[in-house]
């Protein structure tokens, strides 16, 4: 069975776009830091923001990095060569630190007056937390990070879950300021 031409082109672009795990981590770190700076800059300027889109973009990049890592592992075992023996702890720690920074920015954004709905951001954060955990476990299973880095994976996932909890309240009405009403007796 032949793949249609467009699917073959897409598949070949994934193969040609292969990057080293350290490059993927650097790209993820840069994306997290850029998204955090966009969120921090918007805190005082606008109540309308696409926080869910920013979170989803990082989740997609994480998924692409995981697919790239899985592809590298299958090609290295089929070619008879060993996996990368370099320790990726340093770039991994930088990436995890950017996850903390991003989570804090998302928490600050969720705690202030905003016009966006909570549920899309909450769902995007849930997907990101799962992706961060899976990526860390995949790197550890491939022997690319140390067991100490696995602890950082858990704490990074925990910081995203903390951000999730800020956006979890579906009972509030985004875009409305809380007003205290005094009742007369």
N, C-alpha and C positions, 0 to 999 in steps of 0.2 A: 504494500500500500504506500503510495507516494504522498508526501505532505504537499499541500498547496504552496505556491511560490512565496506568498507573504509569510506563512508560518516558518518556512525554511529560512527566510531572511531574518526573521526574529530570532530563531534558534541560533543561527550563526552569529548574530550580534551579541548574544549572551556569551558564547564561547570566545569570541574575539575580545570581549570586554573584561576578561579575567584579570583580576588584580590580586596582589599579595594581601594577606590578612592584615598586615601592618598598614597598608594603604587604605584598606577598608575602614580600619579603626580610626585612622586620621580623618577620613572623610566623615565618619559618624561623629567624631569629636567636633569637627568644624561645624557640621549641621546643627548639633545640639547647642553649641555656643552661639551660633547665629540666631537660632530660634529663641534662645533665652534673651539675647540682647534685643530682639524685636519685641518680645513680650514685656521686658522691663521698660523699653522706651515708650510703649503704648500705655503704661499704667496711668500716666497723668494726662495723656492727650486724647484718647478716644475710648468710648465704651463699647464700640463695635470692633470685633477682632475675630479672625478665624483660627482660634486656638486649636480646635479639632483638626483642622487642616495641617497645622504645623506639627502636631503630634503624629498624625497619620503619615506625613512625609518622612519623619524619622523612622517610623515603624516599617515603611516600605524599604527604606535604605537598609535597615537591619535585616529584613527578609532577603534582600538581594545579596547582602554580605553572607548570610547563612547559606544561601544557594551556592554562592561562589566557593565557600569553604567546603561544602559537600562535594561539589564538582572537583575541587582540588584533591580531596581525599580519595575519591574514586579513581581519578586519573593517576595519582601517585601510586596507588596499590596495583592498578592494572599494568602500569609501566614497569613495575618491579622496583621502583625507587622508594625510599623511605619518606615519611612526612618531614616537614620542616622541623629541624631540631632547635631552631632559634627560640629563645624564650621571648615571648611577646608580652611579658608582664608590664614593662614600662609603657608601651603604647596602650595596653589594655587599661592600666590604672589612669592614664590621661583621659581615655574614653569614658571610663566609669565616673571620673570626677565631673566631666561635662554633663553626664546624666543627672548628677546631684544638682548642678547649677540649673539645668533645664527644669527639673522637678520643682525647685524652689521658685523659679519664675512662674511656672504654671500654678503653683499654690497661691502666690501673691495675686496673680490675675484672677483666680477664682474667688478670692476673699473680698475683692473690691466690686463696686458697681459695674455691671457688664450687661450688654444687650444680647449676648449669645445664650443659646439654650445649654443647660447643663448636661443632658443625656449624651449628645454626640461627643463631647469632650471626655466624659466619663468612660464611654465605650472605647474611644481611641486610646485612652490611658490604660485601660484594661488590656487591650491588645499589645501595647508597648511593654507593659510589665511582663506579659507572657513571652514576648520576643526577646527581651533582655535576659530573662532567665534561660531560655532555650539557647541563645547565642553563647552565653557563658558556659553552659553545660557542654555544648558542642565543641567549643574551644578546649575545654578541659579534657573531654574524651579523646580529642585528637592529640593531646599532650602538648598543646601550644602555650598553655598558661599553667601556673603552679597551683597547688591546692590553696595557698593563701589568697590567690586571686579569686578563687571560688567564693570566699567569704565576702569579697567586695561585690561579687555578682549578687549575692543575697541582699546586701545592704542597698545596692542600687535599685533592685526590684522593690525593696521596702520603701525607698524614697518615692518611687512612682506610685506605690499603693497609698502613701500619705497624700500625694497630690490627688489621687482618685477620690479619697475621702472628702476633700474639699469640694469636689464637683459632684458628689454622690447625692446631695440633697435635692430630690426632685420636687419637693413641696414648696421651695421658694420660687419666686417669680423673677426670672432674670430681667434686668432692665428697670426694676423698681427699687427705689430706696425704701428701707424699712422706716415706717413712721410709727411713732409711739402715740397711741390715742388714749387720752385720759377720759375715763368714764365718770360721769357725774352721778352722784347718788341722790 
